[in-house]
Amino acid sequence: MNNYASNNHPRRFRAHVSFLGTTQLYSRNPYVVAWWSAAFSGLGHFMLSKYLSGALLFTWEVLINYQAKINLAMVYTFCGKIELAKETLDTRWMLMYIPVYLFAIWDSYRTAVSMNNVSVLASREDTLFNTFSINPFELNFIEKRVPIMAVLWSVFTPGLGQLYLHQILSGFFFLVWTIIFFYFSHSLEAIQMLFVGNIEGAKSVLDKQWFLFIYSLYGFVIIDSYANTVENNKLFDHEQSRYLVEHYQSREFKVLKGKVVH
């Protein structure tokens, strides 16, 4: 149940609140979006709230990257072992990886540009949207949240920052993949060995192919949770201001060039 039902007269809405999360249109830097797609396919689409496309591309990246041994070849390349990197790569999978990788970058950039144009039009139209959603499974509503708290929870465990913002789909998705990455990379085992001073043991137990996935995931969830918290607070301020003006401000009360006119 929502607190506003659309009559389909408006052409564009700047936000939508559902029990799964709050989705809104706001301006994003297309180059930043494309960069995240280059860092990890699918992340650029997640930044644009295109969760289904992002999940498909993210899963594709993990599966094909693992089969092609791209991360492992990158590690050998960074260590100057060029010949070993060549031997490690599986070209059968590598050639499937490249087209989708390029598509993710191009499509996220193109979509970001289009969504920026739509966000400007939606802001000018400034139509009403629901701010409260409740059903037997969940409830969600617009409220102010602390950006630094979203960052801290994302640092503790990727996905928690999104859950703090009530982004159920992306939060659950990132939590599941965090478990997979940590389990198969043996990262926690390596950290435990580092604490007891067993450096060689930590190096031997760590799976580098899975470990490199964690870097991009951590960086993204921190940036994304912070940016979404800031924009969520802006949306709250805008909606609250509009409500107060419409319901509590006298029609005779006007502000002209910094002067109050009654």
N, C-alpha and C positions, 0 to 999 in steps of 0.2 A: 504494500500500500504506500503510495506516494502522496505528498501534500500539494501536488499540482498536477493537473491532467491537461495535456496539450490538446488544443483544438485543431492542430495541423495548419493553422493560418501562418504562423511564422516560418520563414524559410530556413533559418539557422538558429541553433541554440549554442550558447557559449559553454554550457556545462550540463552534465546529467549525473544525478545521484541515484545509485541502485544499491542493493544489499551486497553486491560484489565489490563496490568501490565507487569513487568519484572520478569521472572522466571529464576533462575540460580542454577547450581550445585556448592556446596561448602561443605567442611568438617564440620560436626556437631557432637557434643558429644552424642552418643547413649543413655547414662545414663540420660542426661539432657532431651532429647526428651521423654524417657520413664517416667521420673518424671512428666513432664507436662501432659502426658496421664493419669498418676495416679491422678494428681490434678483435671483434668477435661477431660473426654473422648473426643477425637477429637482435642485437642490443640496440641498434639504431631504431628498429621498429618498435621495440619495447619503450624507448624514450618517447615515441610518438603515440603511445597508448594503442598500438596495433598489436594486441597480444597474441592473436592466433597466428598471424604472419611471423611475428617474432619468435614464437615457440617452435614453429616448423623450421625456420632457418637456423635457430639455435641448436635444435636437435640434429639437423643435417650437419652442421659444423662439427659437432662432437663426434658423430659416427664416422663421417668421411675423413676428418682430420686424424682420428685414431687409426683407421685402417691404412691411411696413406703414410702414417708415422711422421707427419709434418712437424709437430712440436719437438719430437726427438731429433729430427734432422736440424732444426733450428738450434738446439742445444749444442750439437756437434759443430755446427757452423760458427757459433759464438766462441767455441773453444779452439777454433782454427783447424778442426778435423774435417776438411772439405771432402776428401775422398770417402770417409766413413759416412758423411751426411748423404752423399750420392748413393751409396750402397743401401742406406737405410730407407730412402724414399721408395714407395711403391707407386710407380707411374700409372698403373691401371686405375687406382683410386684418385691419384693426384689430378689427372685430366678431367675427372668428374667434379672435382672440388673447385677448380678455377672459375668456370662459368657462373656457378651459383654464388661464389664469393664476390665476383664483380657485380652480379645482379643486385645483391643485398646492398652494396655501397651505392649504386646508381639509383635504385628504387627508394632507399631511405632519403637520399638527397632530394629527389624529385618530389616525394611525398611531403617532405618538410617545407619546401617552397610553396606547394599548393595549400597546405594547411595554414601557413602563415597568412596567405591571402584570404582564406576563409575566416580565420580568426579576426582579422580586421573588419570584415563585413559583419560577422556575428557581434562584435563589440559595438558597432554602429547601430545595428538593429536592436540590440539590448533587450531581447525578449525575456519573459519570465521562464524560470526553470525550477524543477523540484529541488528542495533543499533537505528533505527528510524522507527516508525510506525504511519501512518496517515490514517484516514477514515472519512466519514461524521459525525460520532458520537464522536470520541475522537482522540487524538494524544498522543504518548508517545515516549520518547527518553531517552537515558542514559545521566545523568548529575550528578555532585556532589551535595550532600545534607548534611545538618548539623545534625549529630546524636542527639544532645541535643534538637533540634527543634522537632524531631520525638517523643522524650520522653515527652516533654512538652505538645504537642497536645494530646498524648495518656493519659496523666494525666487529662487534661481538659475533654475529652470525649473519651472513648475507641472506636477505629476505625479511628479516625482522623489522628493518626500517620501513619496508613497504607495508608490512602488517600494521605497524604503528599508524600509518596513514590510511588504514583500512583498504589497501589495495590487495584484495584477497587473491586474485588470479596470479598476478606477478609475484606476490609474496610466497605463495605456496609453490609456484614453479621454481623460484630461486632456492627455496629451502630444500626441495627435493634434489636439485642438481648439486647443491652444496654438500649434501650427504654423500652423493655418488662420487664427487670429485675428491673429497677428503678420504673416503674409504679406499678407493682404488689407487690413490696417490700415496697412501700410507703416510700422509703429512703429519698426523697427530703422533704416530709412532716415532717419526723422525724428530719432532719437537721434544718428545719425552727423552729421547736419547741425547739430544743437545743439552738438556737440563742437567743430565748426569755426566756430561763431558765426553760422551762417546761420539766423537765427530765422524769417524770412519763408518761406524754403524749406521748413523743417520744418513750418510751419503749412499750407502749400499741399499738401505731399505726403501729409499725414496724412489717412486716411479715418476720419472721426469715427464713422460708423455702426458700423464694426467695432471701433474703438478702445475704445468704452465697454464692450464685452463683456469686455475684459481685466481691468477693475477687480474685478468680482464674482468672476471665476475666481481671481485672485491671492489675494484676501482669504479665499476659502473653502478653498483647498488648504492655506494656512498654518494656519488654525484647525483644520481637520479632521485634518491630519497630526499636529499637536501633541496634540490630544485623544485620537486613536487610539493614539498612542505611550504616553501616560500610562495609558490603560485596558489596553493590551497588557502593560505592566509590572505592573499590578495583577493581571492574570490569571496571569502567570508566578509572582508571589509566592504567590498562592492555591494554584495547582497544586503548586508546589514544597513549600509548607508541608504540604499534605495528603499528598503522597507520603512526606515524611520522617516524619510522624506514623504513617502506616500501616506503614512498613517498618523504621523505625529506633528509634522510641520505645517503650520498655517499656510494657506494658499496666498495670503497677503504678504507673507514673509519672503523677501527676495534679497539676493546678494548681487550687487552691481559694482564691479571694479573695486572690490575690497570694502565697500560700504553697505551697511545693512539698511534696507528700506522696508518700512512697515506700511 
